[in-house]
Amino acid sequence: MQIVPLAKGAYAVMHGEFTLIEPRETGPGIAPVAYMDSVLGNAYLQRPEQIQQFRGLFGRLQAIALDPEESLRVVRSAAEEK
């Protein structure tokens, strides 16, 4: 888990949530899927160019996010405040 702090400001994927599912194995009927949930509805995307776009978005998020250890510290700190 990684957290993107609010202090980082606006970022490239603020248009909605998405889940990128990349199976460990490939074969007939087994392919990556991007699931997007938005106010306009849900979408399952499977075309290779769509998957590449979501991989790029995910990479940009990882680049600006706190590392996993720091993210865990933030979560623990927030839990202790409650």
Buried (B, 14 or more C-beta within 10 A) or exposed (E): EBBBEEEEEEEEBEEEEBEBEEEEEEEEEEBBBBBBEEEEEEEEBEEEEBBEBBBEBBEEBEEEBBEEEEBBEBEEEEEEEE
